[in-house]
Amino acid sequence: MLKSITTRVSSTAKRVIDKQPVVRQNEAVRKPIEDILGETKEKFPLEVSADPGKEVADLSGVPDEHKEERFARIFRPTREATQTAWNNTKVWKIELDTRQRWENPLMGWASSGDPLSNISGNLDFASKEDAVAFCQKNRWNYDVEEVHERKIIPKQYGTNFSWNKRSRISTK
């Protein structure tokens, strides 16, 4: 046994000195790269139709029943009732119509067979035109709710206490 260990160590040291790779029986045989890559196929030009929305809608993977009859509402969200800033109201959102829902009898969760139900209200667009283009690309009917801009009336703090206005409330 000692002789076999000595032989094994000396043969390993000899390979290290000669810088030959150690090949064992359980190692995989290296294949040439041509066998792995295989034959290259001939390249040909790809034909693109004039309607870019058709390819996008066909590649989405959504069933046909959820593509054509959808109705989208394009709007800018209103500000929350609490004291929040105006920063989150600058984007345009798309909200899709709701489809059939049912209650799961086991857990009581609301279930839906609509694959697009999760994106409703989560799509943000920088402009109204971007949201309209997205709806047209997906062949959805849409309605745009125009923005009601707030009117800021400039006034000073002292006008709250002026004597010539009806804003002063008596305590008696």
N, C-alpha and C positions, 0 to 999 in steps of 0.2 A: 504494500500500500504506500509506503514511504517513497518507494521508487517511482510509482505512477505520479505522485504529487510533484516530485522533483522533475520528472520528465515534462509534466504539464507546465510548470513554472518556467523551466528553461526554454521550452518551445515558445511560450508567450513572450518571454524576454527577447528571444531571437527575432520574432515577428515585429516587435516594437523597434528593435534596432534596425531591421531591414525596412521598416515602415510599410509593411504589407497589410492590407485589411484582413481582419480576422473573420473568416467565413465559417459559420456553423451550419449544421444540417437543418436546423429549424428556422433559419432565416429565409426570407422570401427571395426569389430570384428576380433580379432587376430586369425589367423589360425595356426595350428601346422606346424612345419617345414617339416614333412613327406608329408603333403598335397601339399606343394609348390614344393619340389624337385621331387616328384613322384617316380616311380619305377626306380631302376638302371638297365641299360641294361647290358647284359653279354658282357665282353670284349673278343675280338678275335684278333689274330695277323694280321698285315697289310702286304699284299704281295707287294714287290717292284721288278720291273723288272730290268734286267741287264743294260738297257740303261737309264741313269739318265736324258738325254736330252729330252726324250719323255714325261716324266711327267711334266717337267718345261714348255715345249712348249704347252702342252695341258691345263695347268692351267692358262696360261697368259690371256685368254679371247680375244685374237686378232683373227679376222676371218681367215679362212684357206687361202684365196686369198692373204693375206698380210704376211703369214708365209713362205711359201716354196720358192717363186720366188724372194725373196729379194736379193739384191746385196749390200754388205757393203764394204766400202773402209777404211782400217786401216792405220793410218798415225800419224806422229808426227807433230804438227802445226809449221809453220815457225814463226819467230819473226816478229813483226809489223815493218813497215817501219820507224816509229818514233823512238826516242831514248828510247827504253824500255829495260828492263833487260831480261836475258835469263831464268829467273825462270819459266815462264809459258810455256816453250817449252819442258819440261821434261816428260810430260804425253803423252800417246797414246790416240787417239780419234777414234771413229767410225762415219762414215758418210754414211747414207743410200741413196739409189737411190730415185729420186723423182717420185712420181706417178701423176696421173691425177689431174690437178688443174683447177679451173675456177674462173671467176670474179663474185662476188656477184652483181646482177644488182641493188639492193637497195642501198647499201653503197659503192660499188666499192672495197670491200675487196677481197683479194685472198683467196678462199675457197679450201678445200681439203677433200676428203673422206678417207684419209689415217690416221689411228690412230697412226702410228709410225712416222709421219712427225715432231713432236715436239722434239723427242729425238735425231734427227740427229745432230751430232756435240756437243751434250751436255753430252755424255757419256765419262768419263775419266777413263783410266786404268793405273796402275802403270807400267805394262810391256806389251810387244807385245804378249807374251804368254797368258796373261789374256784376251786380246781383242780377240785373235783367239779362245780361249776356249768359250768365250761368244757367238761368232758367230756360233760355232759348236753346242752349246747347243740350240740355237734358230733355227738351221737348215738353216742358211743363207749362200749363196755363198759369198766369201770374196776375196779381193786382198790386199796384204800387200805392202805398199810403204816403201822401205828401207830408212834409214836415211842417209843423206849426212852430214857427220861430217865436221865441219869447221876446217880449218888448220890455226893454229896460228903460225906466223913466228916471233920468238923473235927478237926484234931489240930495239935499244936505241933511245932516243929522238934526239941525236946528229946526227944520220944518215940522218935526214931530211936536214941538212945543210952541208953535206960533199962535198968536191970539186972534189973528184974522181968519183962521180956517176952522172948519167944524170938526177937526180931528181931536180937539181938546175935550176931554170928558170931565165933567164936574163930579165931585165926590159927594155932593148933597142930594 
